[in-house]
Amino acid sequence: MVRQLSRDQQQGQAMIEYALIMVLVVIVVIVILIIMGNTVNNMFCNVTGSLGSP
């Protein structure tokens, strides 16, 4: 019984750790998109402008 409670606590702890890692990854991706958003937008505008002109 004690072993099962310990194992359940460890599994719960592991799930919390994975959730925290995922939250950190999402925050990093959002920050990168905010920082690089204008650069990517300008690049796509340049490409579409080049393709549109003969």
Residue pairs with C-beta under 8 A, 6 or more apart in sequence:
none
